[in-house]
Amino acid sequence: MGPEVSRQRLVGEIWIVLGVSLGQSGVYAVINLVAVLTRGPLSKATATVNASQSPRPYLDLTYQLVGIAFTLVPVALALWLLAGDRTDVPVLRRLGLDLGRPLGDLGAGVVLAAVIGIPGLGLYLVGHALGITVTVVPAALNAYWWTVPVLVLQAVKNAVLEEVIVVGYLLTRLRQLGVNPWLATGLSAVLRGSYHLYQGFGPFLGNAVMGVVFAEYFRRRGRVMPLIVAHTILDTVTFVGYQLFRSLLHLP
């Protein structure tokens, strides 16, 4: 009875963590996709990732920073729960979130960003041409002195949230439940794709592929930090690059 109760608690814990974080985002993304599909072609729709919250500069900045802070609370919850496991190894070291290998993590992150980023851009363009991807506006903030720093913080926030929960936390818990490693990788990848469905089927596929690569990296290397580095690079280039060059390139 003891092991069964423990298993039930782990399953319940996973549902709770995902329910207050990216699982919830996945549900809303599906609803948004259905709303877009029932309104018209995906290629005619637009999805804005980082938008201004107020025309008043410092109120907008406040909304942005508070939003970033509260979005990271589920990460703290996941780490807190993992820290309660009966082991002498600190949770950050178990997930490879420590700073013990800065150069190695940085190098691996750069390589992963290149491997994912270039094909990902191509997949987005192909998906948009095929009409299965909406027009994604990565950044639509008003131009202030704090715009670029906030976009960088948004990139870091996305990276920490997704890689800690979808990879580090989820794969650790699924391994403890005895889930087949390949099935666990698939579940992590599908979850990653699901909360990008509001952008269409192309981003779902692209992020699912990214999910397979990242999950397998963690499963084999046991480190989340390179994934955070790679994700931060990808989002920073996308957000900041778009913000800086959208007027020059006549982007929406």
Summary of the structure (lengths in Angstrom):
residues: 252
radius of gyration: 18.6
end to end distance: 58.4
largest distance: 64.9
contacts: 815
relative contact order: 0.17
helix: 74%
strand: 4%
